[in-house]
Amino acid sequence: MPRFDYLLFVTRRQFEIPIFYRSSVISTLKKARRVQDRYRKDLSPTILDLPGVRFKIARHFGFCYGVEHAIEIAYRAIDENPNRRIFLLSEMIHNPHVNEDLKQRGVQFLNKTDGTSLIPLTDLKPEDVVIIPAFGTSVEMFEKLRSMGIDTETYDTTCPFVERVWNRSAALGEKGYTIIIHGRFKHEETRATFSHARLNAAGMVIQDMGEAEILAKYVDGSRDLSTFFDDFPDRCSPGFDPALHLQRIGVVNQTTMLATETHAISEYLKEAMLRRYGQDDLFYHFGDTRDTLCYATSENQSALKEMLDEGADLAIVVGGYNSSNTSHLVELCEEKMPTYYIKDEFELISADQVRHLNTQLNDTHISNDWVPKFDDRSIEIALSAGASCPDALVDRVLSRTASLLGVTAEQFDEAMKPYQEMAEQDILL
């Protein structure tokens, strides 16, 4: 494999990211907002006024610390190993454009995101390079690779915020608490957290408030334990005994879940413990678990809520269709307005048609007449993106949408001038 001589730019957190992920429009808008709001306290959306359309762009979105960390390591692996085979355990992050680019550069994927094998581990050799994805991996996989002589440390891109959840789970387990994980059971991160948690304690996974309500009935004793495994098949660690392991619990989460839902689940289960054991013994039975969401997930969700409170005619959310954090942004938008979840600008077929993911059916379909028309005012479009979505991709979606609605390149450039002038004051980049 030839050496990959890619250009780089350095982000505020000093990660080296390939320049083709860099944007012109979105980076300018973000720099301008930093000048206005150096301490990131203003969550109001960025407004881009164009003829006939007004974009409200979420204050925070796009590549987060963990994604930038992972991308830097993955491309460094390519650069440093021109003559070695390079493998990823599964998708590095949930963005098809990033993963496809890695494939084109010779990186091979060992598994699908659900754990289905694409290449047998027995095909690996000790000299092969294996990249651990940002979601991390199970204890069992780490041990298997090490037993084969594979280096699991040099190119481990596990997000530090995921590792923080592992550490929090370990601390709870050492104190005798059962670990309740709020997450999607088949998601790579949740599978990894589940594996690490059960090193120190019993554990189980619940996906949403509905499952928390069922679990609470077993916790407070109002439901007979004989039906527990009917309600939670294959969700518990080996040897899980609900009579024993539901006496003391602590809640952690997949880092990309809805912050409000995790908090609600935690409070609901604490109330169940309160009913059963009373206030005096509450904190013996319910572990003190501070929120384990990553900062970017919380920040992006808060910024989106602020934008939604200001209203719009529709929302566009950009991200990979298997991205958990993106799907939760979509969920928030759908509560307020018509929402179109798209993976890239090619889903914007015309001003009359858009192809997008229906999160309820988990399938894409085409919607007609998706852009409303007004005679007396501009269309207002709310725009955000997932934490694994490159700003360059959001650029293309923004430009494509504006073009479909009749905005010329000259008009777009004119609207950007105030932001460009302000962005030049951002001397930190």
N, C-alpha and C positions, 0 to 999 in steps of 0.2 A: 504494500500500500504506500503510495507517495506521501511525503510529508504534507500536512495540511497547513499551509501558510495563510491563516485567516487574520484579518485586521481586527483590532480590539478597541473597545472603549471602556473606560473605568467608571463604574457607578459610584454613587455617594458612599456605599458600603465597601468600596474597593474590590468589587468582583470584576473579573475580566470576562466580558460577554462578546461573542462574535458580533461584528458591526451590522450584519444583515438583520439582526433583531432590533436594531435601533430605529426609532421613528423620527420624523421631522416635525409633524404637526403636534402629536401628543406630547413629545418631549418638550416642545416649546411651551405648550399650555401648562405642563407640570412645573417647569422652571419659573414661569410667570407667577404661578400660585405660591411657589416657595418664597418669592420676593415679597408678595403680599402677606404671607402667613408663614413666617419662618418656623414657628413652633407647632404648626399643623393643628391648630385649635379650631379653625374655621372649616366646617364640614359642608358648607353650601356648595352647590355644583358650579362648575365653570360654564359660563354662558358664551356660546358662539352664535352671534346673530348673522344670518345670511338672508338674502332675498327669498321670501316665501317660507323659510324654515328656521326655527330656533332650536339649536341643540343645547340640551342640559347634560353636561358631562360630569359624571361622578367625581368627587374630589380625590378619592383614592381607588385605585384598581390596578390590575396588571401585575407583572412579575414581582414576586415578593422575595424576601431574604432567602428562603429555602430554595426557591426555584433558581435564583441567580447563583447560589452556592452550588446547586446540582449541575447547572449548565456549564459553569466554569470548570468543574472537575471533569465532566464528560468530554468536553472538547480538549482539555489538557491531556486526557488519556489518549485521544486520537493523535494529537500532536507528538506525544512522547513515545508512541509505540508504532512506528510506521511499518514494522515488519512482523508484528504479532497479531494474532486473532483477538478481536475485542468483542465481548458479549455483554449484554444488559440482561439482568434477571427478568425484567418485564419493562413496560413503558417507563421511561425515566420520570416523566410528568404526564399529566393527562392533557396533552395538546398534540393533535395529529401532525401539525406542521413541524414541530420540534422533533418528534419521533421519526418522521419520514426523512428529515434531513440527516439524522444520525444513521439511519439505514443506508442512505445514499452514500455515506462516507465509510461504509463497510461494517458498521456495528450490527451484530446479529442479536436477535431477541430470543432468549431461552424459553420464556413462558408468555402466555396471554395474561391479561390483567386478572382473570379469574383463577389463575394458577394452572391452567391447562398447559401441558408441555408442548413446546414447538421443536425444541432440540433436546435430546436426552442429556442429562448431566454426565452420563458415562462417556459422551463424546469429548468432554473437556480434558485438557492436559494441564499439568502444573504451570507451564509457561504461558498459558492463555491469560488475557486480561479480562476480569469480570468486574463490571460496574454495578454497585448496589444502588437501586433507584432512590429517589427522594423520599419515598414512602417507607423506606427501610425494608427489612425482611425478617422472617421468623428466626428464632433461636436455632431451630432444626436446620434451616438452610445455611446459616452461618457455620454451624458445626460440620455439615456435610461438605461444604466447599473447603473448609480448612483441612478436613481429613483427606481431601484429594490433593493437598499441596497448593491450593489456590490462595493467592493474596487477597484477603477481604478488607484490608484497611486502606491501601493507597488510593483506591478509587471508590470509596464509600461515600455516596452523596446523600446519605440519610439526613433529612432536615433536622437541625438542632432542636426545633420545637417539637418534633415527633419524639426525639430522644428525651426531651424534658418530660413528656407524658410517661415514657417508660420508667424514668427515674421516680416520678410521682407515684406510679403504680407500685414500684418496688418498695418505696417508703411506707405506703399503706399496708402492703402485704406483710412487711416485717413487723408491723404493729398488730397483726392479726385480723385485718379487715379483708373481706371479700371484695374483689374489684368488679364493679359494674361499669362496662364500657358503653357509652352512647356512641353508636357508629353503625355503619352499613357492614353487615357481617362478611360480605364477599369482597369488600374493598381491601386493597393490598395493605393500606395503613392499619386498618382495624385488625386484619389477620396477624400482622406483625406485632401490634400492641398486645393482642390476646395471647400470643405466644410468649412474649416477654413477661407479661403480668403473671402468668401461671407458674413462673419459676419460683415466685415467692408466696403465692396465695391462690385460692380458688378464684375463678372468674367466670363472667358471662357477658354476653352482648345483647343490648336492646337497641332497636332502631329508632323508635319515636315515642311520643307521649302515650299513644294507644297501648304500646307494650309496657310502658312504665306503669300505667294504670292497672294492668293485669298483674304485674310483678308486685305492686304495692299491696294487693289483696293477699298474696302469700306472705309478704313481710309483716303485715299487721295481724295475720292469723284469721282473716275473714274468709279465706278460701282453703279448702282441704289440699294438703300437699301431695296427695295421691295423683292429682292431675297436672302437677307442675311440668313434667317432661312432655306432656301432650301440648302444652302451650309454648314450651321452649325446647323443641327438639334440636339437637346438634348445636346449641348455643352456649353450652357450658363446658368448663374444663373437665378432664377425666376425673372420675370419682366425686363429682359434685354432689353434695348432700344438702338439699334445701333446708332440712330441719336444723342443720348445723350452720351452714354457710350463709344463711340469710339473717343470722342473729346480729352480725356486725358487717356493715357495708360502707364503701366509699365509691364515689362516682368520678370517673374521668371520661374524656371523650376523644373521638377522632377529631383532629385539629381543624377540620374543614366543615364541621356541622354548624347548624344555626345556633348562635350564641344564646338567643332567647329561649330556644327549646331545651338546650342543655341545662340552663339555669332552672327552667320550669320543672324539668325531670328531677333534678337534684332536690329541689324544694318539695316536690310531691312525695318522693321517697323518704325524705326527712320527716314529713308529716306522718307518714305511715309508721315510722319508728317511734315518733312521739305518741301516737295512739297506743302503741303496744307497750312501750317501756316507760313513758312519762318523761317529764322535763328533766328530772334529776339525773337520769341515766342516759339521756339522749345522745350526748357526745361520746359516750363509750360505745354506743351502738351505731352511730353515724359519723364516719370519718370527716375531718375538716379538709375538704378538697376545694382549693381555689380553682378558678376556671382554667382549663388546660387548652383552650383555643389558642392558636398562634395570633400574634399581634395583627398580622395582615388580614386574617379572616375577620377578626373583630372590627378592625378599622374599615375594611371594605364594606362590611354589612352596615356599619353605622353611617358611613358616607352615603350609601345607597338609600337608606331610610330618610336621611335629610333631603336627598334629591326627590324622592317620591313624595315627601310632604309638600314640596313646592308644586307638584302636579305636572302632568304632561299628557299629550294625546295618546302616546304609545311609548313602549320601551324596546330597545334593542340591547340584548346581552350577548357578548361574544365569548366563545370558549369551546373547548373540546366537549363532545357530547357525552363523554364518560367522566367528566370532571365534577366531583362532588361539590366543591366550593362554588363553582359556577351555577350548578343546578339550584343551590340554595339562594343565590342572588335572583335567579329566575322566579323562584317560589315567592320571594318577597315582592317582586314586581307584579306578578300575576294577581296578587291581592288588591292591587291598586288600579291596574290599567291593562289593555291589550299588550302582550309581551311576545317578542320574537327572539327565540334562542337560536343563534346561528354560529356556525363554526368558522366562517370566513366570508369575504365579500362576494364570492361566487354564488352564495345562497340568495343574494339579492338579484332576482331575475329581471325585474323591471319595476317601474313605479306602481304597477298593478299586481305583481306577483312576488311572493317571497317563499322560499323553501326553509323550513325551520323544524326544530325538534319539539314534538309534543311530549312533555315530560310525564304526563299521565299514562300515555300509551307506549312511551319509549320508542317512538318511531318518527321519522321525518315525513312531512307532508307539505303541500303547497297551499298557501292561503291567497285568495284573491282580494283585491280592493283593500289592501292592508294599510294604505296611507289615506287618512281622511282628507277631504278637500274643504277649505273654508274661503269664502269670498271676502271676509272682513278682517282676517288676521292670519298670521303665520302658523304653520303646523309646529307643534312643540314635540320634540323627540328626546326622550331620556336615553342616555348611553352609558353602559358600563361593560366590564369584562372580568373574567376570572383571573385568579392569581397565577395561572400557568399560561396566560395569553400574552404574547409579545405585543408591545405597543405598536410595532410596525404593522401588525395585523389590524389593530384598531384604527390606525391611520387609514388603511385601505377601505375599511368598512365605512368610516366617516366620509371619505372622499367619494366613494361609490354612491352612498345614499344621497349626498348633496347633488351629485351629477344627475342621478335619476330624477331628482326633483327640480331640475332646470338651472341649478347654480353653475355658473361658468368658473373656470380656473382663475380668471382675473378677479371675480367677485370674492372667491374663497380667499385668495391672497390678500385682498384689501381688508377683509374681516380679521385676518390674522396679524396685521401690522401692529396693533397696540400690544398684543401679547409678545410679539417678537422683540419690540423695543423694551418691554419690561423684562423679558427673559435674559437679555444681555446684561442685566444688572446682577444676575445670579452668578457670582464669581466663584462659587464653590464647585462648579462643574467645568 
